């Protein structure tokens, strides 16, 4: 018997009250989120206004970066994230005011607003865009964002001034691959591109995975020994193809692309590598890595940087090799691990080593005057009112255009530390 059939009238009254309370909270939350979008849109307009009075529209991106950084450091989030939100909020508030107002009134959620804006982003005529939004909003108030997406895209086609082929050609220019790190030493590989290629790739992997299962079953007389799920086989095949397959569709006559190998930075405490326990291995200072893979790579690597750390506070003391090339660069990359602008997670190996005090004005090329800055924040430091000073011990104090200060500390290294016994 289903448990709900045993619910008392009191249980149902409590459930009913909870549903009503959640509806009220959700309505309030959507109003707050809409208010935030309004403020972000105003910030975007302010940045554009400053740019037009200064270096002109060509300077707008740099001004947007500076304003986004001002907001992001105050909110303790990435300035890239804030800049994306500013632009998205401007589009919502300016181009789809009915949608923004509906969210503010709690009639739809931010998820609804996003799918409506995405589907109608190519409708350039103001009147057509307003008509499109009005029709979708009638449907959106009673359905989930996932269902609204299908209807919104269908209605948007009736108001588009450009054909799907024309818009698809533009969209192809945004194809990309990127990684999102997750817990438990796992990550996600995202591939954005033409649907026919993505679905075709997925279908081929699926058929190959099914064939593996059929072959395993036939070889064992029907008692399959391959216990992997379809998804696990799909993943294993994808990794085989991506990591060891040749790029035949795009390689040069000389096979140059096929000769390119990937490089990653891994830090492993020597006690961990020896099996004596200690912190987990780390991939590029960003995500944990399983020990078996770290040991396998350590055994196959041609060489390792040895990072000597302080046994108590964990600070980096030195970095060396038998033949130490660019020892100062490696030392600083080991200390900083990522870009030193507050909130930025770009790995140090992909960043510039910036002179905090410009070398042209007497700044030394030394550990006390160098820090890793990604190209975005390197440019921000030199071409906007943001400025930075070093306080010693790797501490960087940033001052924003409004005078707020933020101290960025080097992340703790992945190492073993010891403490004195209490007696």
DARA-V779872 format. One line per field, one symbol per residue. ss: DSSP state (@ for helix, = for strand, . for the rest). psi: psi as a letter, one per 30 degrees, with the letter a starting at -180 (. if undefined). Layout:
ss=???
psi=???
//
This chain:
ss=..@@@@..@@@@@@@@@@@@@@@@@@@@@@@@@@@@@@@@@@@@@@@@@@@@@...@@@@@@@@@@@@@@@@@@@...@@@@@@@@@@@@@@@@@.@@@@@@@@.....@@@@@@@@@@......@@@@@@@@@@@@@@@....@@@@@@@@@@@@.......@@@@@@@@@...======.....======..@@@@@@@@@@@@@@@@@@@@@@@@@..........@@@@@@@@@@@@@@@............@@@......==..@@@@.......===...===.@@@@@@@@@@.....====......=====......@@@@@@@@@@.=........=@@@.====...@@@.....@@@====.@@@@@@@@@...======..=====.....====...............
psi=kkeffgkleeeeeeeeeeeeeeeeeeeeeeeeeeeeeeeeeeeeeeeeeeeefcgaffgeeeeeeeeeeeeeeefhlkfeeeeeeeeeeeeeeefieeeeeeeefgflleeeeeeeeeegfgjekeeeeeeeeeeeeeeffglleeeeeeeeeeeeffgkflleeeeeeeeffgklklkkkalhhllkjkjkakeeeeeeeeeeeeeeeeeeeeeeeefghfikfjgkleeeeeeeeeeeeeffkkiffgllefheeffkllklkkkjkeeeefgglalllkjggeklkkeeeeeeeeffkflkkkjklkfefgkkelklleijkheeeeeeeeeeelkgkkfkgkkefglljkjekkefggklilefgklkkleefeeeefglfklklkflggkkjkklfggkkkkkkkkklilklllklg.
//
